[in-house]
Amino acid sequence: MKEEFIRDLEGWAAIMTIIGFPFATLVFLLERRKERQINEEEIYQQLSDSYRDFLGLALRHSDLGIVRAAHLPVPLLNVEQKERQYALFGILVALFEQSYILVYEVKMSRQTARLWQSWEDYMREWCQRREFREALPELLHGEDPEFVAHIQRIAAESENGVGVSGARLG
């Protein structure tokens, strides 16, 4: 009886191992995926907060005309205003580079692509501004080479009349 009980117990242990190990592996993988998604969303939220802070800073310096629509004429700026505008563009480029490094991937999941697309749209929107495109070459010195190539491509497309959606303007 004792031997039969031990044999049955060993059989149940084997069945539990066969079923339990794949189940535990599946649960582990699902939890890791969920953690990764939460991490991506936290990064995106932090970057979004930084962009919102930048827009607030740009509003506080409204005399520079940074928050105006891209198609409106650029105001004439004095030397001090040009320096402040350049500094604000520097902050924006740093934010774009940070978003590129933290979010962009060559092969993105659907979720990551969704998060990245808003940053791509922001870059396109800013690259439509002539004064931003003109400041880019100097602002991009020492930045991540892949980011530099990416934003330069966007700037070239914007200069050639390609809009936010990639469609030709006008």
LOROBA-39088 format. One record per residue: residue number from 1; residue in one letter; x, y, z of N, C-alpha, C, O in turn. Coordinates in nm, 3 decimals, padded with zeros to 5 digits. Layout:
BEGIN
{NUM A {X Y Z} {X Y Z} {X Y Z} {X Y Z}} ...
This chain:
BEGIN
{1 M {00.082 -00.119 00.000} {00.000 00.000 00.000} {00.087 00.126 00.000} {00.061 00.220 -00.075}} {2 K {00.191 00.127 00.085} {00.281 00.240 00.091} {00.354 00.258 -00.041} {00.370 00.371 -00.087}} {3 E {00.399 00.149 -00.102} {00.468 00.156 -00.231} {00.373 00.205 -00.340} {00.413 00.283 -00.426}} {4 E {00.249 00.160 -00.337} {00.150 00.204 -00.435} {00.122 00.354 -00.420} {00.110 00.425 -00.520}} {5 F {00.113 00.402 -00.297} {00.091 00.543 -00.270} {00.210 00.626 -00.322} {00.190 00.730 -00.384}} {6 I {00.330 00.580 -00.297} {00.450 00.650 -00.345} {00.454 00.651 -00.497} {00.489 00.753 -00.557}} {7 R {00.418 00.537 -00.561} {00.413 00.529 -00.707} {00.309 00.627 -00.762} {00.335 00.698 -00.860}} {8 D {00.192 00.632 -00.699} {00.087 00.726 -00.742} {00.134 00.870 -00.724} {00.113 00.955 -00.811}} {9 L {00.198 00.896 -00.611} {00.249 01.029 -00.583} {00.355 01.069 -00.686} {00.355 01.184 -00.732}} {10 E {00.442 00.979 -00.723} {00.543 01.006 -00.827} {00.476 01.031 -00.961} {00.520 01.117 -01.037}} {11 G {00.370 00.956 -00.991} {00.296 00.977 -01.116} {00.232 01.115 -01.121} {00.240 01.185 -01.222}} {12 W {00.168 01.153 -01.010} {00.109 01.286 -01.004} {00.215 01.395 -01.012} {00.193 01.499 -01.075}} {13 A {00.327 01.373 -00.950} {00.436 01.470 -00.956} {00.486 01.487 -01.099} {00.515 01.598 -01.143}} {14 A {00.495 01.376 -01.172} {00.539 01.382 -01.312} {00.436 01.458 -01.396} {00.473 01.540 -01.480}} {15 I {00.307 01.430 -01.373} {00.201 01.498 -01.448} {00.204 01.648 -01.417} {00.192 01.730 -01.507}} {16 M {00.219 01.682 -01.288} {00.224 01.823 -01.250} {00.345 01.893 -01.312} {00.336 02.010 -01.351}} {17 T {00.456 01.822 -01.320} {00.576 01.880 -01.382} {00.551 01.902 -01.531} {00.586 02.007 -01.585}} {18 I {00.491 01.805 -01.597} {00.465 01.816 -01.741} {00.368 01.930 -01.769} {00.385 02.003 -01.866}} {19 I {00.267 01.946 -01.686} {00.168 02.052 -01.706} {00.216 02.184 -01.645} {00.203 02.290 -01.706}} {20 G {00.272 02.177 -01.526} {00.307 02.296 -01.451} {00.420 02.377 -01.510} {00.414 02.500 -01.511}} {21 F {00.523 02.313 -01.560} {00.638 02.386 -01.614} {00.599 02.472 -01.735} {00.632 02.590 -01.736}} {22 P {00.530 02.417 -01.836} {00.490 02.504 -01.948} {00.394 02.615 -01.904} {00.401 02.727 -01.954}} {23 F {00.305 02.583 -01.809} {00.212 02.683 -01.760} {00.288 02.796 -01.689} {00.261 02.914 -01.712}} {24 A {00.381 02.760 -01.603} {00.461 02.860 -01.532} {00.543 02.944 -01.630} {00.556 03.065 -01.613}} {25 T {00.598 02.880 -01.733} {00.674 02.952 -01.836} {00.583 03.051 -01.908} {00.623 03.165 -01.931}} {26 L {00.463 03.009 -01.943} {00.368 03.096 -02.011} {00.331 03.216 -01.923} {00.331 03.330 -01.970}} {27 V {00.302 03.190 -01.797} {00.268 03.298 -01.704} {00.386 03.395 -01.693} {00.366 03.517 -01.694}} {28 F {00.507 03.343 -01.682} {00.627 03.427 -01.672} {00.641 03.515 -01.796} {00.666 03.635 -01.784}} {29 L {00.626 03.456 -01.914} {00.640 03.532 -02.039} {00.532 03.640 -02.051} {00.561 03.751 -02.095}} {30 L {00.410 03.607 -02.013} {00.302 03.706 -02.019} {00.327 03.821 -01.922} {00.300 03.937 -01.955}} {31 E {00.376 03.790 -01.804} {00.408 03.895 -01.707} {00.521 03.984 -01.756} {00.517 04.106 -01.738}} {32 R {00.623 03.924 -01.816} {00.734 04.004 -01.872} {00.685 04.096 -01.981} {00.725 04.212 -01.989}} {33 R {00.598 04.044 -02.067} {00.542 04.126 -02.176} {00.462 04.242 -02.119} {00.472 04.355 -02.167}} {34 K {00.382 04.214 -02.017} {00.302 04.318 -01.953} {00.392 04.423 -01.890} {00.366 04.542 -01.903}} {35 E {00.499 04.381 -01.821} {00.594 04.474 -01.761} {00.661 04.560 -01.867} {00.678 04.681 -01.848}} {36 R {00.699 04.499 -01.980} {00.763 04.573 -02.088} {00.668 04.678 -02.144} {00.709 04.791 -02.172}} {37 Q {00.541 04.641 -02.160} {00.442 04.736 -02.212} {00.422 04.852 -02.113} {00.414 04.967 -02.154}} {38 I {00.414 04.821 -01.985} {00.400 04.925 -01.883} {00.522 05.016 -01.885} {00.509 05.138 -01.874}} {39 N {00.641 04.958 -01.898} {00.765 05.036 -01.904} {00.765 05.128 -02.026} {00.802 05.245 -02.015}} {40 E {00.723 05.077 -02.141} {00.716 05.160 -02.262} {00.619 05.275 -02.243} {00.647 05.388 -02.284}} {41 E {00.504 05.248 -02.181} {00.406 05.353 -02.159} {00.457 05.457 -02.060} {00.429 05.576 -02.075}} {42 E {00.532 05.415 -01.958} {00.590 05.510 -01.863} {00.693 05.599 -01.931} {00.697 05.720 -01.907}} {43 I {00.776 05.540 -02.016} {00.875 05.618 -02.091} {00.804 05.719 -02.180} {00.841 05.836 -02.184}} {44 Y {00.701 05.673 -02.250} {00.626 05.762 -02.338} {00.564 05.876 -02.258} {00.568 05.991 -02.301}} {45 Q {00.507 05.845 -02.142} {00.444 05.947 -02.060} {00.546 06.050 -02.012} {00.519 06.170 -02.013}} {46 Q {00.664 06.004 -01.972} {00.770 06.096 -01.928} {00.814 06.187 -02.044} {00.834 06.306 -02.025}} {47 L {00.827 06.128 -02.163} {00.865 06.209 -02.279} {00.754 06.308 -02.313} {00.782 06.423 -02.347}} {48 S {00.629 06.265 -02.305} {00.516 06.354 -02.333} {00.512 06.469 -02.234} {00.484 06.583 -02.271}} {49 D {00.539 06.438 -02.107} {00.545 06.544 -02.006} {00.656 06.643 -02.038} {00.638 06.764 -02.022}} {50 S {00.769 06.594 -02.083} {00.881 06.682 -02.120} {00.844 06.770 -02.240} {00.881 06.887 -02.245}} {51 Y {00.771 06.713 -02.336} {00.729 06.792 -02.452} {00.629 06.900 -02.409} {00.635 07.013 -02.456}} {52 R {00.537 06.863 -02.321} {00.440 06.960 -02.269} {00.514 07.072 -02.196} {00.479 07.189 -02.211}} {53 D {00.616 07.036 -02.118} {00.697 07.138 -02.049} {00.767 07.229 -02.150} {00.775 07.350 -02.129}} {54 F {00.817 07.170 -02.259} {00.881 07.251 -02.363} {00.781 07.350 -02.422} {00.813 07.467 -02.441}} {55 L {00.660 07.303 -02.451} {00.559 07.393 -02.509} {00.525 07.506 -02.411} {00.504 07.620 -02.453}} {56 G {00.521 07.476 -02.282} {00.499 07.581 -02.182} {00.612 07.682 -02.183} {00.589 07.802 -02.173}} {57 L {00.734 07.634 -02.195} {00.850 07.721 -02.204} {00.842 07.808 -02.330} {00.872 07.927 -02.326}} {58 A {00.803 07.747 -02.440} {00.790 07.823 -02.566} {00.681 07.929 -02.553} {00.696 08.039 -02.606}} {59 L {00.573 07.898 -02.483} {00.467 07.997 -02.462} {00.516 08.113 -02.377} {00.479 08.228 -02.401}} {60 R {00.599 08.083 -02.277} {00.653 08.191 -02.192} {00.746 08.283 -02.272} {00.773 08.396 -02.231}} {61 H {00.794 08.234 -02.386} {00.879 08.314 -02.474} {00.806 08.337 -02.607} {00.862 08.320 -02.715}} {62 S {00.680 08.377 -02.595} {00.595 08.391 -02.714} {00.646 08.498 -02.811} {00.610 08.498 -02.928}} {63 D {00.729 08.590 -02.762} {00.784 08.693 -02.850} {00.873 08.634 -02.960} {00.906 08.703 -03.057}} {64 L {00.912 08.507 -02.944} {01.000 08.443 -03.043} {00.921 08.383 -03.160} {00.980 08.345 -03.262}} {65 G {00.791 08.375 -03.146} {00.707 08.322 -03.254} {00.720 08.172 -03.272} {00.686 08.121 -03.379}} {66 I {00.768 08.101 -03.173} {00.790 07.957 -03.186} {00.660 07.879 -03.192} {00.651 07.780 -03.264}} {67 V {00.558 07.923 -03.118} {00.433 07.846 -03.112} {00.334 07.883 -03.221} {00.222 07.831 -03.225}} {68 R {00.372 07.971 -03.309} {00.284 08.009 -03.419} {00.272 07.895 -03.519} {00.353 07.802 -03.517}} {69 A {00.173 07.901 -03.605} {00.157 07.801 -03.710} {00.276 07.810 -03.806} {00.327 07.919 -03.832}} {70 A {00.318 07.696 -03.857} {00.438 07.690 -03.941} {00.427 07.776 -04.067} {00.528 07.823 -04.118}} {71 H {00.306 07.796 -04.117} {00.291 07.871 -04.243} {00.288 08.023 -04.221} {00.292 08.098 -04.319}} {72 L {00.282 08.069 -04.097} {00.280 08.213 -04.070} {00.421 08.270 -04.083} {00.519 08.199 -04.065}} {73 P {00.430 08.400 -04.116} {00.563 08.460 -04.131} {00.641 08.459 -03.999} {00.585 08.471 -03.890}} {74 V {00.771 08.444 -04.013} {00.861 08.444 -03.898} {00.880 08.589 -03.853} {00.910 08.676 -03.935}} {75 P {00.863 08.616 -03.723} {00.886 08.754 -03.677} {01.034 08.791 -03.687} {01.121 08.704 -03.678}} {76 L {01.061 08.919 -03.705} {01.199 08.967 -03.704} {01.248 08.966 -03.560} {01.185 09.023 -03.471}} {77 L {01.361 08.901 -03.538} {01.413 08.885 -03.403} {01.545 08.959 -03.386} {01.626 08.966 -03.478}} {78 N {01.565 09.015 -03.267} {01.694 09.077 -03.238} {01.791 08.967 -03.194} {01.753 08.850 -03.186}} {79 V {01.915 09.002 -03.167} {02.019 08.904 -03.135} {01.981 08.823 -03.011} {01.995 08.701 -03.011}} {80 E {01.935 08.889 -02.907} {01.899 08.820 -02.782} {01.784 08.723 -02.806} {01.785 08.612 -02.753}} {81 Q {01.685 08.762 -02.885} {01.573 08.674 -02.916} {01.618 08.553 -02.999} {01.571 08.441 -02.978}} {82 K {01.710 08.577 -03.093} {01.763 08.466 -03.173} {01.836 08.366 -03.085} {01.827 08.245 -03.108}} {83 E {01.909 08.414 -02.986} {01.979 08.325 -02.893} {01.881 08.242 -02.812} {01.901 08.122 -02.792}} {84 R {01.773 08.306 -02.764} {01.672 08.231 -02.688} {01.601 08.129 -02.776} {01.573 08.017 -02.734}} {85 Q {01.573 08.169 -02.900} {01.509 08.076 -02.994} {01.601 07.956 -03.020} {01.555 07.842 -03.022}} {86 Y {01.728 07.982 -03.039} {01.825 07.876 -03.063} {01.831 07.782 -02.942} {01.837 07.660 -02.958}} {87 A {01.830 07.839 -02.822} {01.833 07.758 -02.700} {01.708 07.670 -02.691} {01.717 07.553 -02.655}} {88 L {01.593 07.725 -02.723} {01.469 07.647 -02.720} {01.473 07.536 -02.825} {01.429 07.424 -02.798}} {89 F {01.524 07.567 -02.942} {01.537 07.462 -03.045} {01.634 07.354 -02.998} {01.615 07.236 -03.028}} {90 G {01.739 07.394 -02.925} {01.833 07.295 -02.870} {01.764 07.201 -02.772} {01.789 07.081 -02.773}} {91 I {01.678 07.256 -02.688} {01.602 07.173 -02.594} {01.513 07.077 -02.671} {01.502 06.959 -02.636}} {92 L {01.449 07.127 -02.775} {01.359 07.044 -02.856} {01.435 06.931 -02.926} {01.388 06.818 -02.928}} {93 V {01.550 06.961 -02.983} {01.631 06.858 -03.050} {01.675 06.752 -02.949} {01.675 06.633 -02.980}} {94 A {01.714 06.795 -02.829} {01.753 06.699 -02.726} {01.636 06.608 -02.689} {01.654 06.488 -02.668}} {95 L {01.518 06.665 -02.682} {01.398 06.586 -02.653} {01.368 06.488 -02.766} {01.334 06.372 -02.742}} {96 F {01.381 06.535 -02.889} {01.359 06.446 -03.004} {01.461 06.332 -03.005} {01.426 06.217 -03.032}} {97 E {01.587 06.365 -02.974} {01.690 06.260 -02.972} {01.659 06.158 -02.862} {01.671 06.038 -02.882}} {98 Q {01.621 06.208 -02.747} {01.587 06.118 -02.636} {01.470 06.027 -02.675} {01.473 05.907 -02.645}} {99 S {01.369 06.081 -02.739} {01.256 05.998 -02.781} {01.301 05.896 -02.885} {01.254 05.782 -02.884}} {100 Y {01.389 05.936 -02.975} {01.440 05.843 -03.077} {01.515 05.727 -03.011} {01.493 05.611 -03.045}} {101 I {01.602 05.760 -02.918} {01.683 05.657 -02.853} {01.597 05.564 -02.768} {01.621 05.443 -02.765}} {102 L {01.499 05.619 -02.698} {01.419 05.539 -02.605} {01.301 05.466 -02.669} {01.258 05.362 -02.619}} {103 V {01.249 05.519 -02.779} {01.126 05.461 -02.835} {01.148 05.394 -02.971} {01.094 05.286 -02.996}} {104 Y {01.226 05.456 -03.058} {01.238 05.407 -03.195} {01.311 05.273 -03.202} {01.414 05.252 -03.136}} {105 E {01.257 05.183 -03.282} {01.320 05.055 -03.312} {01.296 05.027 -03.460} {01.195 05.070 -03.517}} {106 V {01.389 04.956 -03.522} {01.371 04.922 -03.664} {01.247 04.834 -03.680} {01.163 04.860 -03.766}} {107 K {01.236 04.731 -03.598} {01.118 04.644 -03.599} {01.041 04.671 -03.471} {01.082 04.629 -03.363}} {108 M {00.929 04.741 -03.485} {00.850 04.780 -03.368} {00.726 04.696 -03.354} {00.665 04.654 -03.453}} {109 S {00.689 04.672 -03.230} {00.559 04.611 -03.204} {00.452 04.714 -03.241} {00.482 04.832 -03.261}} {110 R {00.331 04.669 -03.250} {00.222 04.762 -03.284} {00.213 04.874 -03.180} {00.194 04.990 -03.215}} {111 Q {00.227 04.839 -03.052} {00.220 04.936 -02.943} {00.334 05.038 -02.954} {00.311 05.158 -02.943}} {112 T {00.456 04.990 -02.976} {00.571 05.080 -02.986} {00.556 05.171 -03.108} {00.586 05.290 -03.101}} {113 A {00.511 05.115 -03.219} {00.491 05.196 -03.341} {00.388 05.306 -03.315} {00.402 05.418 -03.364}} {114 R {00.284 05.274 -03.240} {00.182 05.372 -03.206} {00.243 05.485 -03.122} {00.215 05.602 -03.146}} {115 L {00.326 05.448 -03.024} {00.390 05.548 -02.940} {00.489 05.633 -03.021} {00.498 05.754 -03.003}} {116 W {00.562 05.567 -03.110} {00.663 05.638 -03.190} {00.599 05.734 -03.288} {00.655 05.842 -03.312}} {117 Q {00.486 05.700 -03.346} {00.426 05.780 -03.452} {00.400 05.924 -03.408} {00.415 06.017 -03.487}} {118 S {00.361 05.944 -03.282} {00.337 06.082 -03.238} {00.467 06.162 -03.238} {00.467 06.281 -03.272}} {119 W {00.580 06.098 -03.202} {00.709 06.168 -03.205} {00.751 06.198 -03.348} {00.806 06.304 -03.376}} {120 E {00.726 06.104 -03.436} {00.756 06.127 -03.578} {00.675 06.248 -03.629} {00.727 06.331 -03.702}} {121 D {00.549 06.255 -03.588} {00.464 06.367 -03.629} {00.516 06.500 -03.573} {00.517 06.600 -03.643}} {122 Y {00.558 06.500 -03.445} {00.615 06.622 -03.387} {00.738 06.667 -03.466} {00.752 06.785 -03.496}} {123 M {00.825 06.573 -03.498} {00.947 06.607 -03.573} {00.911 06.666 -03.709} {00.969 06.766 -03.752}} {124 R {00.816 06.604 -03.776} {00.773 06.655 -03.907} {00.714 06.795 -03.894} {00.742 06.883 -03.975}} {125 E {00.632 06.814 -03.791} {00.570 06.945 -03.770} {00.676 07.053 -03.750} {00.667 07.160 -03.809}} {126 W {00.776 07.025 -03.666} {00.880 07.125 -03.640} {00.971 07.144 -03.759} {01.018 07.255 -03.784}} {127 C {00.997 07.038 -03.833} {01.085 07.049 -03.950} {01.019 07.126 -04.064} {01.087 07.166 -04.159}} {128 Q {00.889 07.148 -04.057} {00.823 07.232 -04.156} {00.856 07.380 -04.135} {00.831 07.463 -04.223}} {129 R {00.911 07.413 -04.021} {00.947 07.552 -03.990} {01.088 07.580 -04.042} {01.185 07.515 -04.002}} {130 R {01.097 07.675 -04.128} {01.225 07.709 -04.190} {01.332 07.742 -04.086} {01.446 07.696 -04.098}} {131 E {01.298 07.823 -03.985} {01.397 07.864 -03.885} {01.448 07.744 -03.804} {01.563 07.743 -03.760}} {132 F {01.363 07.644 -03.783} {01.407 07.524 -03.712} {01.502 07.443 -03.801} {01.607 07.397 -03.755}} {133 R {01.463 07.426 -03.928} {01.551 07.352 -04.023} {01.686 07.420 -04.036} {01.789 07.353 -04.044}} {134 E {01.687 07.553 -04.039} {01.812 07.627 -04.053} {01.903 07.611 -03.931} {02.025 07.615 -03.944}} {135 A {01.844 07.592 -03.814} {01.923 07.575 -03.692} {01.973 07.431 -03.675} {02.069 07.407 -03.602}} {136 L {01.909 07.336 -03.741} {01.941 07.195 -03.722} {02.087 07.158 -03.742} {02.143 07.091 -03.656}} {137 P {02.152 07.197 -03.851} {02.290 07.151 -03.871} {02.381 07.177 -03.751} {02.459 07.091 -03.711}} {138 E {02.370 07.296 -03.694} {02.454 07.328 -03.579} {02.408 07.254 -03.454} {02.490 07.212 -03.373}} {139 L {02.276 07.239 -03.438} {02.221 07.171 -03.320} {02.250 07.021 -03.319} {02.249 06.959 -03.213}} {140 L {02.277 06.964 -03.434} {02.295 06.819 -03.444} {02.440 06.773 -03.424} {02.467 06.653 -03.425}} {141 H {02.532 06.867 -03.406} {02.671 06.828 -03.381} {02.681 06.744 -03.254} {02.633 06.785 -03.148}} {142 G {02.742 06.626 -03.265} {02.765 06.541 -03.150} {02.647 06.455 -03.109} {02.655 06.383 -03.010}} {143 E {02.539 06.464 -03.183} {02.420 06.384 -03.147} {02.434 06.243 -03.204} {02.523 06.215 -03.284}} {144 D {02.345 06.154 -03.162} {02.344 06.015 -03.207} {02.336 06.012 -03.359} {02.244 06.071 -03.416}} {145 P {02.429 05.943 -03.428} {02.433 05.944 -03.574} {02.304 05.892 -03.640} {02.262 05.945 -03.743}} {146 E {02.243 05.792 -03.582} {02.118 05.739 -03.641} {02.005 05.841 -03.626} {01.924 05.858 -03.718}} {147 F {02.000 05.906 -03.512} {01.900 06.012 -03.493} {01.924 06.125 -03.591} {01.830 06.175 -03.653}} {148 V {02.049 06.166 -03.605} {02.084 06.276 -03.696} {02.036 06.242 -03.837} {01.973 06.326 -03.903}} {149 A {02.065 06.121 -03.885} {02.021 06.081 -04.019} {01.869 06.083 -04.029} {01.813 06.125 -04.131}} {150 H {01.802 06.040 -03.925} {01.656 06.034 -03.926} {01.594 06.173 -03.936} {01.508 06.197 -04.020}} {151 I {01.638 06.265 -03.849} {01.576 06.398 -03.850} {01.620 06.478 -03.972} {01.544 06.563 -04.020}} {152 Q {01.740 06.453 -04.023} {01.782 06.521 -04.146} {01.696 06.477 -04.265} {01.664 06.557 -04.352}} {153 R {01.660 06.349 -04.268} {01.572 06.300 -04.374} {01.435 06.369 -04.364} {01.378 06.410 -04.465}} {154 I {01.383 06.380 -04.242} {01.254 06.447 -04.221} {01.264 06.593 -04.263} {01.174 06.645 -04.330}} {155 A {01.372 06.660 -04.225} {01.391 06.801 -04.260} {01.398 06.818 -04.412} {01.339 06.912 -04.466}} {156 A {01.469 06.728 -04.480} {01.479 06.737 -04.626} {01.342 06.716 -04.690} {01.307 06.786 -04.785}} {157 E {01.266 06.621 -04.639} {01.131 06.598 -04.692} {01.043 06.721 -04.670} {00.967 06.760 -04.758}} {158 S {01.055 06.783 -04.552} {00.975 06.902 -04.521} {01.014 07.018 -04.610} {00.928 07.094 -04.656}} {159 E {01.144 07.033 -04.634} {01.191 07.141 -04.720} {01.142 07.121 -04.864} {01.118 07.217 -04.937}} {160 N {01.126 06.995 -04.902} {01.080 06.964 -05.038} {00.927 06.958 -05.048} {00.873 06.923 -05.153}} {161 G {00.858 06.993 -04.939} {00.712 07.001 -04.944} {00.639 06.873 -04.912} {00.525 06.855 -04.956}} {162 V {00.699 06.782 -04.836} {00.629 06.662 -04.795} {00.574 06.688 -04.656} {00.647 06.729 -04.566}} {163 G {00.442 06.664 -04.638} {00.374 06.698 -04.513} {00.391 06.596 -04.403} {00.468 06.501 -04.417}} {164 V {00.318 06.616 -04.291} {00.324 06.531 -04.173} {00.292 06.387 -04.205} {00.356 06.296 -04.153}} {165 S {00.194 06.366 -04.290} {00.154 06.229 -04.323} {00.244 06.167 -04.428} {00.227 06.050 -04.463}} {166 G {00.341 06.244 -04.479} {00.427 06.194 -04.585} {00.373 06.230 -04.723} {00.436 06.203 -04.826}} {167 A {00.253 06.291 -04.724} {00.192 06.331 -04.851} {00.250 06.465 -04.895} {00.287 06.549 -04.812}} {168 R {00.257 06.484 -05.024} {00.309 06.607 -05.081} {00.216 06.723 -05.050} {00.095 06.711 -05.067}} {169 L {00.271 06.835 -05.005} {00.190 06.954 -04.976} {00.165 07.034 -05.102} {00.242 07.029 -05.198}} {170 G {00.055 07.110 -05.101} {00.026 07.206 -05.206} {-00.016 07.143 -05.331} {-00.043 07.213 -05.429}} 
